[in-house]
Amino acid sequence: MIRKAREWLQNKVFYTAWLLLHITYQLQLEIRDFLRFNLRYVSKRLLSCFPLYSQQKELVDFVDEVSKLPKVPKHLAISVVPESQESVLSMLLNKLWQSQTQLSNTNSNKKDDDLKEIKCDGMNLQTIAKVVAWASAANIPVISLYDYNGILKTRYKELGGYIQEEIIQDFWAVKKTRANNDPPIVKFHNVHKTNGYTNGINGTKALDTVHIFVFREMMGNPTFHIAEAKTEPDLLLILGNVKSTLGFLPWHIRLTEIHWLPSLKRIEMCDFLGTLYKYAKCQQRFGK
């Protein structure tokens, strides 16, 4: 009896210690990302006081830096983690925030409706569109947006509109600096976990056969075309503090380089550029 009680107590102590260690680790990650994001935000606000600084110039510098890289991925996969599922700490904070808003928000229905237009269960559609537009500015021809929970499936057309708008804006911003003035062609598709598990064996090739949109801006008149992705991703970016491939199957990422970036609410262009630097320096060596 005493032995069982001792084992039960040891298990509880180990579980509590592991839980506290996990919360402490997540807390330091949140604090680090919070400080980094706010320092960048303050520095950008200070730089905006000078006439030589602008977001357009930042984009032009980004395109110039990418053009100097020895290689860029031909197929980029982006996996987005909802803010409510990033960590235990964020889930607790979201629950506290929701309980507080339910008690206090009685006259803010209009603001909530406006936020719902651009947010989809913790995913900011405009920020996702910006990340896709950065990839387009970096001359990455194929972009796959992987949504594990299928949240974006219901807002796919709206997301496509945001992406098209961001790509067109970036195109006109860097048109003078490009050697080729042709409009950008971006192959983009949105898949989720059911694409890889349904239909048995045929479902394992769903990432290669799913139809995707090609955004093309011609003389101010955007048109849509259909294409297919036939290659596995060269680079996988996971946005959020979750160290997981989020359902990407091994045969989808056999030769894929994986990097983790800050969440949607804190990611910036320099984070994306830093990942491209790391990818360009990486040398893949294949066995005989």
Secondary structure, DSSP 8 states (H G I E B T S, - for coil): -HHHHHHHHHHHHHHHHHHHHHHHHHHHHHHHHHHHHHHHHHHHHHHTTSTT--HHHHHHHHHHHHHTSS---SEEEEEE--GGGS-HHHHHHHHHHHHHHHHH-SS-HHHHHHHHHHBSSS-BHHHHHHHHHHHHHTT--EEEEEETT-GGGGGHHHHHHHHHHHHHHHHHHHGGG-S--S--EEEEEEEETHHHHTTGGGGGGHHHH-EEEEEEEETTEEEEEEEE--S--SEEEEESS--S-TT--GGGSTT-EEEEE--TTT--HHHHHHHHHHHHH-------
